């Protein structure tokens, strides 16, 4: 039986390099019978966590901030795998992805009624630079979060040297992302 997979993207550029990388992963995962939910955070109104610790004000709501996070919440409550996809902006994830990801905090609070269903994760990154040192901070952040939460890291795919919208066409990272999608084991 296939898994429920959340692909959480953060690029504000439609059909850009990271979006195409996400689509390659999705093709691979779907070919193995997984059900994939692509959530494009950049096109939603999701505010960053305020650190107010008012998570779960009522049993059915993870957060007091009323925004489009409420569209994402059911997916993080039911999907077993989360794939985070972002172009690298100033050595880190896009603000749009980070805002959505920070709101996962509600599910780590002891007061939380619901828990994260996510048990596995992966990271897909694109960047214009070709130096490994440029993306090490973002990869380290992802790895630290996955370890802290207890997610099994399924893999990381980095597409270097892709800046303009079509630079990823023919890039070997597309094939690696599709293989990663195919490698997700069924339940």
N, C-alpha and C positions, 0 to 999 in steps of 0.2 A: 504494500500500500504506500502510495506517495505521501510526501510530507507537505505541510503548508509552509510556504516560504515567503517572507517579507523582503522585498528589495526596496530599500529606502535610499532614494537619490537626493542629492543636494545641489545639483547644477542649475543655475538660473538660465542656462542656454539650452533651448529646445533642440533636440536631435544633435547635440554636440558630442564630443568625444566620450565623455563619461556615460552619457545616455546610451550611446552605441555599445559601450563596454557592458553596461547593464543588460542590454537586449541580448548580447551574445551569451551571457550567463543564463538568462531566462530561457533562451532556446535550448541550451543544454539541459537545464533542469526539467523543462517541460517534456523533453524527449524521453526522460526517464520516468514520466508519470507524476511528477510533482505539480502541485497547484501553486502558482506564483502570483503574488499580489505586489504590483509595483506602485509605490507611493512616492510621488514627486513633491518633496517638501518645499522646494523653491516656489512652487505655484500655489502654496497654501498660506494661510494667515496663521502662523504659529509663532508665538512669542517665546522668548527664552524663559527659563526657570527663574523665579524671583527669589528663591531661597527662603520663602515665607514659612515653610514647614506646615502648611495648611492642607497637605495632601489628604485626599479622601474625606472631604467635608460631609459627604453622604455616601452611603454604601455603593452607589452606582457611578460615582464620579471620581476619577483619579486626581483631579486638579481643580483649583478654584478659578484658574484663568479660563475664561470661556472663549475658545478660539477653535481653529481647525484641528487641534490635537485630538479632539473628540472623534474625528474620523480615523485617526491613526490608532487610538487606544484599543479598539476591538481587534486589530491585527496583531498588536504586541501581546494581547491576551490569548491569542489562539495560534499564532504561527510558531513553529518549532525551530525555524532557522531565520536569522536576520542577516541580510547582506547590505553592508553600508557602502554607498557609491558616491564618490566626490572627485571633482577636479581639485588639485592642490592650489589653494589661494594663500599666498604669504605664509608658506610653510605649514599650513594646517587645512582643516576641512572648511567648506563654505559655511558662512554664518547660518544659512538656511538649514543645512543638515545638522549643525551643532545645536541649534535651537530645539529641533525635534528630538534629537538624541538626549539632550539634557533633561528633557521632560520625562524620560524613563525613570528618573529619580523617584517619582511617586510610587513606583513598583518595588522599590528597595526599602521604603520606609516600613517600619514595623506596624504602623497603623493601616497599611494597605490591605484592602479586602481581597483584591485580585493580585496575583503574582505574574511575573513574566512567564510566558509559556516557552520562550526562547531558550534553547539549550545549546545551540550551535550558531556560529557566526562566521562571516567572511568579509573581506575588505577588497574593494576595487577602487583604484586610484588612477587618475590621469594627471600629467604635468607636462608643461612645455620644456622644462629643463631636462638634461640628460644625466645629471649627477645623482648618484645614490644618496649622498648626504642631504640633498634637498628635501627628500620625503621621509627621512628616518624619524623625525619628530611625530609626524602624523601616524606612521606605522606603530611607533612606540606607544602613542596614546591609545590607539585601537587595541593593541596587545594588552596594555595595562587594564583597560576597561573589561575586556573579555576575561582576563584572569580574575579580576576582582569579583565579577558577577558569577563566574564559574562556567562560562560558555566554552565549548570545545571549538577551537579555531579550526575551520575547515580549509582556510587558505587565504593568501593575499596575492592579488594580481596588480602589478604596477605597469602602466603604459607611459613610458618616458618619451620625450620629444614630440608630444602632440599638443600643439597650441591652437592652430587654426582649426576651424570646425570640421574639416574633412581629413585632417592629418592622420587620424586613426585608421582610415580605410587601408586594408592590407597589412596592418600592424599585427605582429605575432601575439600581442596581448589579447586580441579578439579570440583567437583560437584557444589560448590558455583560459580565458574566462568561460568559454563554452565547455571546455573539459572540466573545469571546476564545477560548473552547474551539473554536468553529468555524474560527477563523483559523489554528490550528496546521496547518502544511502537511504533507502526506503525503510519505513518502520516495519 
